[in-house]
Amino acid sequence: MSDLKKLTDAVVSFRDARDWKQFHNPKDCSISLALEASEVLEHFQWKSEEEIEEYLKNSKSEVADELADVLYWVLLMSNDLNIDIYKAFMEKLEANDKKYPLSKSKGRHTKYNKL
């Protein structure tokens, strides 16, 4: 069993043990995903690069908690929507490889349509 499948099974088991599936429609799950992603942003808002570096020395575990919350919702939504998230991720990575070929994009932050 893959690690991704183990994580997904753990998330679904956690949710189902609490009888929360009844609340987990795609709209509300996607809202929760966006909210958790926003909580990641809060850790970095208004901080300079130096302040972020210092902040992470003492608060990396808090950022990790928020990233774990984001992953929770990604795994749960992909499970409930019957999306093979590994396959979807690999296909997206391949599509991005075509949009951002190394010969044009290496070391540049230019959007693909401007390369």
N, C-alpha and C positions, 0 to 999 in steps of 0.2 A: 504494500500500500504506500502510495506516495505521501510525502510530508504535507503537500497541499490538500490531499484527500483527508488526512488525519486532522488537519486544522479545520477543514470544512465540517467534518463529522463532529468535532468538538463544539463548534459554534452551533450547529443544528441541535445537538444534544442539550446544550445549555439552554437554548431558546425553548425547545419542546418540553423540557422538564418543568418550565415555568408557565407553560400553556400560553405563550406569547405569540404564537403563529397567527392567531386571530387578529392581531394588531399590525401584522407585518405585510401590508400590501405594498406594491411597488412604489407608489407615491410616498408613503410615509417612510419606507426604507431609504429611498433616495434623498429625502429631506434629512434623515438622520445621518446619512453618509456626508452630505454637504455640511451639516452642522459640525460633525466631528473633524472634517477637513479644516473648517474655520477655526476650530480650537487649536489645531496645529499652528496655524498662522498667528494666533494670539501670542505665542511664545517668542515670535520674532518681530512683531509689530513695533515700530518706532525705535528699534535698536540699530546701532551702527554695526559694521562687521566686527569691530573690536568688542563691542558690548555683547554681541552674539557669542563670540568665542568664549568670553568670560562666563556668560550665562550658562552655556552648555557644560562647563566644568562642574557645575553644581546641580543642574536641572535636566540633564540628559534623560534621566529616567521618566521625568514628567512628559517630555517630548515623545519618548518611546511609548508611554501609555496612550497618548493621543493617536500615534501612528497605528498602534494595535487596535484602537477603536475603529479607525478607518478600515483597516483590513477586515475586521469583524463584519462590517456592513458589506464590503465587497464580496466576501465569501458567502455571506447569507443570501445576498441578492442573486449572485450567480447560481447558487444552489436552487433557490426558489423559482428562478426564471429558466432553469434547465440550460444554463450556459456553461460550457466547458471553459472555465476561465483560463486554464493553462493554454488551451488551443487558441482562444481569443487573444491572449497576450502575445503568443508567438506569431500569430498572423498580423497583429498590429505592429510588432517589432519589425517584421519583414516588410510591411507597407512603409514604415518609417525609414527603413534602410533604402528603399527605392526613392523616397521623397528627399532624403538627405544623403546622397552618395558621398563617400569619404573625399573624393576628389574635389568636391565643391563645398563641403560643409565643415571639414575638419578645422577646429579652432575658431569657428565663426558662429555667431548666434543668429544669423540671418534666417528669416522664415523661408521655408522651402520654395515658395512661389516667387521669391526675390533673389534666389541663388543664380 
